[in-house]
């Protein structure tokens, strides 16, 4: 067990270094500048309620950019290894296919976590400097919920990278699915009530089967400085997210073990 974990951690480190070499984290710098300018612009407005609007825009930028980083980085990990044929010497070490996929997925998740902390730290510092208050407990919960949501996204994308032929198609499909769930996921049950059978049953099955990533979005609570949720109930949310992440990773490992590499 320790040997498997060491291999997975080593592969995750390789994935993080690859993302740095590909300059993915320049996106972090760009978003940091945007975030700083947006929050700094509050000095140019006289309306007291403008702070909430600026915070909403900044948090939206964080979600959009991190979603793009997570999906695009994850979608190319396995296909690039296969295309460049580096997967074969890697598997000859010996390292199992499951260890490769799990290590790469962990590396992408940790890398996005670093970006996540950077974004929210800047957001917290600048917001506190303007409002002179900051719900620290809720901020921590927002970061943890967002990172858990990214775990679902990354594991889903790795599953797609084994199934779909090209990273571009995988990226498009995963982005469409995640955005669709965030916009329509919570409304599927209501939609099903107005449908006839068997469509109603099909929609309800989809509703109860998909990972509802929209429930990890705590932006509105943070914008309006609500108190933190009870940690025992918040823990259930994290367990829910990691459950779906594990399911997608298991499916990804099974599909990767059956995939022909030549």
Secondary structure by P-SEA (a helix, b strand, c coil): caaaaaaaaaaaaaaaaaaaaaccaaaaaaaaaaaaaaaacccccccccaaaaaaaaaaaaaaaaaaaaaaaaaaaaaaaaaaacaaaaaaaacccaaaaaaaaaaaaaaaaaaaaaaaaaaaaaaaaaaccccaaaaaaaaaaaaaaaaaaaaaaaaaaaaccccaaaaaaaaaaaaaaaaacccaaaaaaaacccaaaaaaaaaaacccccccccaaaaaaaccccccaaaaaaaaaaaaaaaaaaaaaaaaaaaacccc
